[in-house]
Amino acid sequence: KIMAEGEELEAPAERREAAGSDEEAEEDEVKPVNKNKRYRRDKPWDGEHIDHWTVEKFEQGTMKAPLLEESSFATLFPKYREVYLRESWPLVTRELEKLGIGCELNLVEGSMTVKTTRKTWDPYAIMKARDCIKLLARSVPVAQALKILEDETQCDIIKISGMVRNKDRFVKRRQRLLGPNGSTLKALELLTKCYILVQGNTVAVMGSFQGLKSARKVIVDCMNNVHPIYNIKALMIKRELAKDEQ
């Protein structure tokens, strides 16, 4: 009799389990699948272990075929740069040849030309070469100008001549940007981590994108009669705040 009661007690529990499994099966059947995800499959090449923000280095051999068209850029240079450029041109040619870029120095016209060749293995190298000859024309030393060929370095040539009409006022503001013995410019270089050269009617800046943005703001504000010391103080405060994790 006890065994029979035990069997009777077990039977409702089994029935409950069976009923629960039936309900789950019904839920699975009823639950609709989103039509966008119906044919979705796992992507083994795209997982959480992959960092999508890393910039892969473009190396020789990445581009499978040569460029179809020739691209070229030319820029003029002032007469006083002729002797220096003629002396340092072999170094420029040697560096550009590593990227498969052809270059030409025309002393009659006073121009520099860069162009792609069949050996060019980096399609963006021609843009870097264009920036390089622009910097050389703006009195940047060759050793410094060739650093633009690195992927991490960018450049910005800021034209400051049209910002101030009065010639004397323009000279004073340009001198204010330099500071006594070039101290203001040196402080700006250290804060923005950029190379800055004030030459004639332009300012050549080389560095990261963030540094170029900060340097341009300071230079433009200076020519608009905002003393650089205020912007330099703001940059110093920002640098100190960036160190604090909170």
Phi, psi and chi 1 to 4 in degrees:
 res  aa     phi    psi   chi1   chi2   chi3   chi4
   1 LYS       -  -43.7 -171.4  179.0  179.6  179.9
   2 ILE   -61.0  -44.2  -67.2  161.9      -      -
   3 MET   -61.4  -41.2  -73.8  -65.5  -70.5      -
   4 ALA   -63.7  -40.5      -      -      -      -
   5 GLU   -64.3  -42.4  -75.2  174.8    2.8      -
   6 GLY   -59.5  -41.8      -      -      -      -
   7 GLU   -64.1  -40.1  -76.5  169.8    8.5      -
   8 GLU   -63.7  -37.5  -77.8  175.8    8.2      -
   9 LEU   -67.3  -37.4  -70.8  168.8      -      -
  10 GLU   -70.3  -34.6  -76.2  173.1    7.9      -
  11 ALA   -59.7  -47.9      -      -      -      -
  12 PRO   -60.7  -36.0  -21.2   29.6      -      -
  13 ALA   -63.5  -42.3      -      -      -      -
  14 GLU   -63.3  -39.9  -73.9  172.6    5.4      -
  15 ARG   -64.3  -39.5  -81.4 -160.1  -67.3  -86.3
  16 ARG   -62.4  -42.9  -79.3 -161.0  -61.2  -87.0
  17 GLU   -61.9  -43.6  -75.9  174.2   10.2      -
  18 ALA   -63.5  -41.2      -      -      -      -
  19 ALA   -64.6  -39.9      -      -      -      -
  20 GLY   -64.2  -41.8      -      -      -      -
  21 SER   -66.0  -35.0   62.3      -      -      -
  22 ASP   -64.8  -41.5  -69.7  -19.2      -      -
  23 GLU   -63.3  -42.9  -75.2  172.2    9.9      -
  24 GLU   -62.1  -41.6  -74.9  173.7    9.8      -
  25 ALA   -62.6  -40.5      -      -      -      -
  26 GLU   -63.8  -42.1  -77.3  175.2   13.1      -
  27 GLU   -60.3  -42.8  -77.9  177.2    9.1      -
  28 ASP   -62.1  -39.5  -68.5  -19.0      -      -
  29 GLU   -69.5  -39.8  -72.3  172.6   11.0      -
  30 VAL   -73.2  -36.9  172.2      -      -      -
  31 LYS   -60.4  115.0 -168.6  177.1  178.3 -177.3
  32 PRO   -77.9  148.2   27.6  -29.9      -      -
  33 VAL   -96.9  131.4 -180.0      -      -      -
  34 ASN   -58.8  129.7 -171.9  -21.7      -      -
  35 LYS   -62.1  -26.0   65.7  177.2 -177.5  179.2
  36 ASN   -72.7  -25.7  -64.1  -31.9      -      -
  37 LYS  -104.3    3.3  -63.2 -179.4  179.9  177.9
  38 ARG   -62.7  -40.6 -166.5  173.8  -64.0  161.9
  39 TYR  -107.9   18.6  -57.4  107.8      -      -
  40 ARG   -73.5  136.6 -168.5  162.6  -71.2 -179.7
  41 ARG  -122.8  161.0  -62.3  -76.0 -179.0  -89.6
  42 ASP   -65.9  141.1  -70.5  -26.5      -      -
  43 LYS  -108.6  100.5  -59.4 -177.4 -179.0   73.3
  44 PRO   -65.9  -22.8   20.9  -30.1      -      -
  45 TRP   -85.2   -5.0   64.5   86.0      -      -
  46 ASP  -132.2   89.6 -174.1   14.5      -      -
  47 GLY  -122.5 -178.0      -      -      -      -
  48 GLU   -70.5  -22.0  -68.0  179.1    0.0      -
  49 HIS   -75.6  -10.5   61.9  -76.7      -      -
  50 ILE   -91.9  129.5  -62.8  168.3      -      -
  51 ASP   -94.5  109.7 -174.2    6.9      -      -
  52 HIS   -78.1   -8.6  -66.2  -75.5      -      -
  53 TRP   -91.4  -11.7  -68.5   99.5      -      -
  54 THR   -73.6  135.5   54.0      -      -      -
  55 VAL   -94.4  115.0  179.8      -      -      -
  56 GLU   -73.1  138.2  -67.7 -178.5    9.0      -
  57 LYS   -71.7  131.9 -162.5  166.6  177.8   64.7
  58 PHE   -86.3  109.8 -161.8   94.9      -      -
  59 GLU  -110.9  166.2  -65.9  176.0  -13.4      -
  60 GLN   -64.1  127.7 -163.3  164.5   -3.7      -
  61 GLY   106.5  -12.5      -      -      -      -
  62 THR   -67.2  -41.0  -52.0      -      -      -
  63 MET   -84.7  119.4 -167.3  169.2   71.1      -
  64 LYS   -76.6  -32.6  -58.2  -61.0  179.3 -169.7
  65 ALA  -126.4  155.6      -      -      -      -
  66 PRO   -69.6  164.0   23.7  -31.2      -      -
  67 LEU   -67.2  143.9  -62.4  168.1      -      -
  68 LEU   -80.1  -36.2  -63.6  172.5      -      -
  69 GLU  -117.2  154.7  -65.0  -73.4  -24.0      -
  70 GLU   -91.3  130.1 -176.6 -171.6  -78.9      -
  71 SER  -111.1  140.9  -58.0      -      -      -
  72 SER  -144.5  150.2   62.9      -      -      -
  73 PHE  -133.7  143.6  -68.3   99.0      -      -
  74 ALA  -132.6  149.0      -      -      -      -
  75 THR  -143.5  146.9 -172.8      -      -      -
  76 LEU   -87.8  155.0  -60.0  172.9      -      -
  77 PHE  -131.5  151.5   59.0   86.4      -      -
  78 PRO   -69.0  158.7   17.1  -23.6      -      -
  79 LYS   -59.5  -37.4 -173.9   74.8  175.3  171.8
  80 TYR   -69.5  -12.0   61.5   82.7      -      -
  81 ARG   -90.7   -5.8  -71.4  -70.0  -75.5  170.7
  82 GLU   -60.6  -48.4 -173.8  178.6  -51.0      -
  83 VAL   -64.2  -45.6  176.5      -      -      -
  84 TYR   -63.1  -43.7 -179.6   77.6      -      -
  85 LEU   -66.5  -37.9  -73.7  171.6      -      -
  86 ARG   -64.0  -38.6 -169.8  167.5   52.9 -159.6
  87 GLU   -69.5  -39.8  -71.4  172.9   -0.3      -
  88 SER   -95.5   -1.4   55.4      -      -      -
  89 TRP   -61.2  -37.6 -161.4 -111.1      -      -
  90 PRO   -57.0  -36.7  -25.6   34.2      -      -
  91 LEU   -66.5  -41.9  178.0   61.2      -      -
  92 VAL   -63.2  -45.1  176.7      -      -      -
  93 THR   -60.2  -43.0  -50.4      -      -      -
  94 ARG   -63.4  -42.8 -164.8  158.7   59.3 -114.2
  95 GLU   -69.1  -39.7  -72.3  -61.9  -42.7      -
  96 LEU   -72.4  -28.3  -69.9  176.3      -      -
  97 GLU   -64.5  -30.5  -88.0  178.6    0.3      -
  98 LYS   -61.4  -30.5  -69.3  176.4 -175.0  176.0
  99 LEU   -93.7   -1.3  -62.8  169.3      -      -
 100 GLY    76.4   30.0      -      -      -      -
 101 ILE  -107.3  132.4  -60.1  -71.9      -      -
 102 GLY   -90.8  145.7      -      -      -      -
 103 CYS  -139.5  154.2   58.2      -      -      -
 104 GLU  -144.1  135.0 -177.2 -172.6  -15.6      -
 105 LEU  -111.4  115.8  177.6   67.3      -      -
 106 ASN  -106.5  104.9 -168.7  -33.4      -      -
 107 LEU   -78.8  -20.3  -62.7  173.4      -      -
 108 VAL   -71.5  -50.1  178.2      -      -      -
 109 GLU   -82.5  -20.1  -68.3  179.6    1.4      -
 110 GLY    74.1   47.8      -      -      -      -
 111 SER  -135.8  157.4   67.3      -      -      -
 112 MET  -121.7  137.6  -68.6  179.2  -80.3      -
 113 THR  -129.0  138.0  -49.4      -      -      -
 114 VAL  -125.4  146.0  -72.3      -      -      -
 115 LYS  -151.5  156.2   57.7 -172.7  176.3 -176.5
 116 THR   -79.9  156.4   55.4      -      -      -
 117 THR  -130.6 -178.3   62.4      -      -      -
 118 ARG   -68.3  -20.3  -63.1  -76.6  -66.0  175.3
 119 LYS   -89.0   -4.0  -67.7  180.0 -179.4  177.2
 120 THR   -64.7  122.0  -55.2      -      -      -
 121 TRP  -108.8   -7.5   53.2  -91.8      -      -
 122 ASP  -123.8  114.6 -176.8   -3.2      -      -
 123 PRO   -64.7  -24.4   18.2  -27.4      -      -
 124 TYR   -87.0   -7.1 -165.6   70.8      -      -
 125 ALA   -61.2  -31.9      -      -      -      -
 126 ILE   -65.7  -33.2 -174.4   65.4      -      -
 127 MET   -69.6  -38.1  -51.6  -57.0  -73.9      -
 128 LYS   -67.4  -39.9  -71.0  -76.1 -168.7 -179.7
 129 ALA   -65.1  -38.1      -      -      -      -
 130 ARG   -61.1  -44.7  177.2 -158.3   62.9 -177.8
 131 ASP   -63.2  -36.7  -68.9  -18.4      -      -
 132 CYS   -61.9  -47.4 -178.9      -      -      -
 133 ILE   -70.9  -28.1   59.8  170.4      -      -
 134 LYS   -63.9  -44.3  -88.8 -172.5 -175.6  179.4
 135 LEU   -66.3  -40.3  -68.7  166.7      -      -
 136 LEU   -61.4  -38.2  -72.1  168.7      -      -
 137 ALA   -68.2  -25.4      -      -      -      -
 138 ARG   -95.7   27.8  -66.1  -45.2  -48.2  147.5
 139 SER    70.0   20.0  -60.4      -      -      -
 140 VAL   -78.6  133.7  176.1      -      -      -
 141 PRO   -59.2  151.1  -19.7   29.1      -      -
 142 VAL   -59.2  -45.4  171.4      -      -      -
 143 ALA   -57.7  -39.0      -      -      -      -
 144 GLN   -75.9  -42.0 -176.6   64.3   38.7      -
 145 ALA   -62.8  -34.2      -      -      -      -
 146 LEU   -71.2  -15.4  -71.5  172.1      -      -
 147 LYS   -68.0  -17.4  -72.6 -179.1 -177.0  176.6
 148 ILE   -66.1  -19.3 -164.0   67.2      -      -
 149 LEU   -72.4  -11.9  -60.1  174.5      -      -
 150 GLU   -76.1  148.5  -63.0  168.0    6.7      -
 151 ASP   -65.2  -33.8  -72.3  -16.4      -      -
 152 GLU   -80.0  -14.5  -62.8   77.8   22.8      -
 153 THR  -101.3  132.4  -47.0      -      -      -
 154 GLN  -122.6  170.4  -43.3  -59.6  -32.5      -
 155 CYS  -139.7  158.1   79.4      -      -      -
 156 ASP  -144.8  125.6 -169.5    7.2      -      -
 157 ILE  -107.7  110.4  -64.6  171.0      -      -
 158 ILE   -97.7  121.4  -55.7  159.2      -      -
 159 LYS   -86.5  117.6 -167.1  176.4  178.8 -176.3
 160 ILE  -108.5   -3.9   56.2  173.2      -      -
 161 SER   -66.6  -36.5   57.6      -      -      -
 162 GLY   -83.4   -1.2      -      -      -      -
 163 MET   -81.3  -26.2  -65.5 -179.4 -174.8      -
 164 VAL  -127.8  127.7 -173.7      -      -      -
 165 ARG   -77.6  -45.7  -71.5 -175.4 -179.9 -178.6
 166 ASN   -72.1  125.9 -169.9  -46.4      -      -
 167 LYS   -64.0  -44.4 -175.2   69.1 -175.2  -73.6
 168 ASP   -64.2  -40.8  -65.4  -25.1      -      -
 169 ARG   -65.4  -38.3 -162.0  173.3  -70.4  165.6
 170 PHE   -61.4  -45.1  168.0   73.7      -      -
 171 VAL   -63.5  -41.5  172.0      -      -      -
 172 LYS   -63.8  -43.2  -78.6  179.5 -176.8  176.5
 173 ARG   -70.6  -34.7  -71.9 -176.8 -171.4  174.8
 174 ARG   -66.1  -39.0 -172.0  178.1   61.8 -175.8
 175 GLN   -67.0  -34.9 -174.5   56.4   40.6      -
 176 ARG   -63.1  -35.0 -169.3 -174.3  -68.1  168.3
 177 LEU   -65.8  -36.3 -178.6   62.9      -      -
 178 LEU   -73.2  -43.3  -68.7  167.0      -      -
 179 GLY    80.2  173.4      -      -      -      -
 180 PRO   -65.7  122.4   18.3  -26.5      -      -
 181 ASN    57.0   28.6  -61.3  -37.4      -      -
 182 GLY    72.4   18.4      -      -      -      -
 183 SER   -69.5  -38.4   57.4      -      -      -
 184 THR   -64.2  -43.4  -52.2      -      -      -
 185 LEU   -65.1  -38.9 -164.1   68.9      -      -
 186 LYS   -64.4  -42.2 -170.0   69.2 -177.7  171.2
 187 ALA   -63.2  -40.0      -      -      -      -
 188 LEU   -65.4  -38.9 -171.0   58.4      -      -
 189 GLU   -63.5  -42.1  -78.5 -175.7  -21.6      -
 190 LEU   -67.2  -39.2  -69.8  168.7      -      -
 191 LEU   -74.1  -38.6  -74.5  166.6      -      -
 192 THR   -91.5   -9.9   57.8      -      -      -
 193 LYS    57.2   41.6  -65.2  177.4 -178.0  175.2
 194 CYS  -123.9  159.5  -68.6      -      -      -
 195 TYR   -95.3  126.7  170.7   84.5      -      -
 196 ILE  -125.4  129.6  -55.8  171.1      -      -
 197 LEU  -130.0  118.2  179.0   74.7      -      -
 198 VAL   -92.4  119.1 -179.7      -      -      -
 199 GLN  -141.5  111.9  174.4   68.2   25.3      -
 200 GLY    61.4 -119.9      -      -      -      -
 201 ASN   -97.5    8.3  -64.7  -31.8      -      -
 202 THR  -132.7  160.2   59.9      -      -      -
 203 VAL  -124.8  121.0 -179.4      -      -      -
 204 ALA   -96.6  127.8      -      -      -      -
 205 VAL  -124.9  135.1 -171.2      -      -      -
 206 MET  -130.0  132.4  -73.0  175.7   66.9      -
 207 GLY   166.7 -157.1      -      -      -      -
 208 SER   -80.1  166.6   63.3      -      -      -
 209 PHE   -60.0  -42.0  -77.4  118.2      -      -
 210 GLN   -63.9  -42.2 -172.6   65.1   40.4      -
 211 GLY   -65.1  -40.8      -      -      -      -
 212 LEU   -61.8  -40.0  -65.7 -178.3      -      -
 213 LYS   -64.3  -45.3 -172.7 -180.0  175.0 -176.4
 214 SER   -65.4  -44.4  -57.1      -      -      -
 215 ALA   -64.5  -42.0      -      -      -      -
 216 ARG   -60.5  -42.8  175.6  175.8  -92.7  -84.7
 217 LYS   -60.5  -45.7 -176.1 -178.4 -178.1  -60.7
 218 VAL   -63.6  -43.7  177.4      -      -      -
 219 ILE   -66.5  -45.7  -68.3  159.0      -      -
 220 VAL   -64.8  -41.9  171.5      -      -      -
 221 ASP   -63.5  -38.2  -78.2   -4.0      -      -
 222 CYS   -62.2  -42.5  179.9      -      -      -
 223 MET   -72.4  -19.1  -60.6  -45.7  -69.9      -
 224 ASN   -96.3   22.8  -68.9  -29.4      -      -
 225 ASN    71.1   33.4 -154.7   20.7      -      -
 226 VAL  -110.3  119.0  177.0      -      -      -
 227 HIS   -63.0  135.1 -158.1  -73.5      -      -
 228 PRO   -58.4  -25.3  -17.2   25.3      -      -
 229 ILE   -61.1  -32.2 -162.9   70.4      -      -
 230 TYR   -68.2  -44.4  -61.8  117.0      -      -
 231 ASN   -67.6  -35.7  -79.0  -48.4      -      -
 232 ILE   -65.3  -40.5  -75.0  170.3      -      -
 233 LYS   -62.1  -43.0  -83.0 -174.5  178.7  177.5
 234 ALA   -61.9  -40.8      -      -      -      -
 235 LEU   -65.3  -37.5  -74.0  169.1      -      -
 236 MET   -65.2  -42.4  -73.3  173.8   74.9      -
 237 ILE   -63.8  -43.3  -67.8  162.9      -      -
 238 LYS   -61.2  -39.4  -78.1  178.5 -174.9  174.5
 239 ARG   -65.6  -39.9 -169.2  173.1   69.8  170.3
 240 GLU   -67.3  -39.7  -71.3  -58.1  -44.2      -
 241 LEU   -68.0  -32.8  -71.7  170.7      -      -
 242 ALA   -66.2  -26.9      -      -      -      -
 243 LYS   -69.3  -30.1  -70.0  176.8 -176.6  175.2
 244 ASP   -79.1  120.2 -173.2    9.3      -      -
 245 GLU   -67.3  -30.3  -68.0  178.7   -0.6      -
 246 GLN   -78.7      -  -64.4  178.6   -7.9      -
